[in-house]
Amino acid sequence: MTYRLKYGTGTEAVHDAMPSIESEQLSLALAAACEDPIGATEVYGEDDGVMRTLVTEHAIAVLLVGRITKTVTVLQLSYTG
């Protein structure tokens, strides 16, 4: 089942400010995370299946996976250039 993507405060602005190629890579990775939040991401701290890390060549995102709400929320996004 597909999850709905949400952004935390300020994270969407970081994504919007990224150069187009890096932004597209992140968008594709986020789409994959919405299809399979556990398979498309890595463990963040303790493997609780709720907090996950998404890593692309130029970005690192901390995600919150809401199983009941079927949402993936980008809590933190860092552009590594």
C-alpha positions as CSV (number, residue, x, y, z in Angstrom):
1,M,0.0,0.0,0.0
2,T,1.3,3.4,-0.9
3,Y,2.0,5.9,1.9
4,R,1.3,9.6,1.6
5,L,4.3,12.0,1.7
6,K,4.3,14.9,4.2
7,Y,7.0,17.4,5.1
8,G,7.9,18.8,8.5
9,T,8.5,22.5,9.1
10,G,11.2,23.8,6.7
11,T,12.1,20.6,5.0
12,E,10.0,21.2,1.9
13,A,11.9,24.5,1.5
14,V,15.2,22.7,1.6
15,H,14.0,20.3,-1.1
16,D,12.7,23.1,-3.2
17,A,16.1,24.9,-3.0
18,M,18.1,22.0,-4.2
19,P,19.5,21.9,-7.7
20,S,17.2,20.1,-10.2
21,I,19.2,16.9,-10.6
22,E,19.7,16.4,-6.9
23,S,16.1,17.3,-6.2
24,E,14.9,14.8,-8.8
25,Q,17.1,12.1,-7.2
26,L,15.6,12.9,-3.8
27,S,12.1,12.9,-5.2
28,L,12.6,9.4,-6.7
29,A,14.0,8.1,-3.5
30,L,11.0,9.6,-1.5
31,A,8.6,8.0,-4.0
32,A,10.3,4.6,-3.4
33,A,10.0,5.2,0.4
34,C,6.3,5.9,0.0
35,E,5.9,2.5,-1.8
36,D,8.1,0.6,0.7
37,P,9.2,2.6,3.7
38,I,11.3,-0.1,5.3
39,G,12.9,-1.5,2.1
40,A,13.8,1.8,0.6
41,T,15.3,3.3,3.8
42,E,17.9,2.6,6.4
43,V,17.7,2.3,10.2
44,Y,17.8,5.5,12.2
45,G,19.2,4.7,15.6
46,E,17.3,1.8,17.0
47,D,15.4,-0.3,14.5
48,D,11.9,0.4,15.5
49,G,10.4,0.6,12.0
50,V,9.2,4.1,12.7
51,M,12.2,6.4,12.4
52,R,14.1,5.8,9.2
53,T,17.0,7.4,7.2
54,L,16.9,8.0,3.5
55,V,20.2,8.6,1.8
56,T,20.9,9.8,-1.7
57,E,24.1,11.0,-3.3
58,H,23.5,14.6,-2.2
59,A,20.9,14.4,0.6
60,I,20.1,12.8,3.9
61,A,16.5,12.7,5.2
62,V,15.2,11.6,8.5
63,L,11.7,10.1,8.1
64,L,8.9,9.2,10.4
65,V,6.8,6.3,9.1
66,G,3.2,6.4,10.2
67,R,1.9,2.9,9.8
68,I,-1.6,3.6,11.0
69,T,-1.9,6.9,9.1
70,K,0.0,5.5,6.1
71,T,2.2,8.6,5.9
72,V,5.9,9.2,5.5
73,T,6.9,12.5,7.0
74,V,10.3,14.2,6.2
75,L,11.3,15.5,9.6
76,Q,14.8,16.6,8.7
77,L,16.5,17.1,5.4
78,S,20.1,18.0,4.8
79,Y,21.6,18.8,1.4
80,T,25.2,17.7,1.3
81,G,26.0,19.3,-2.1
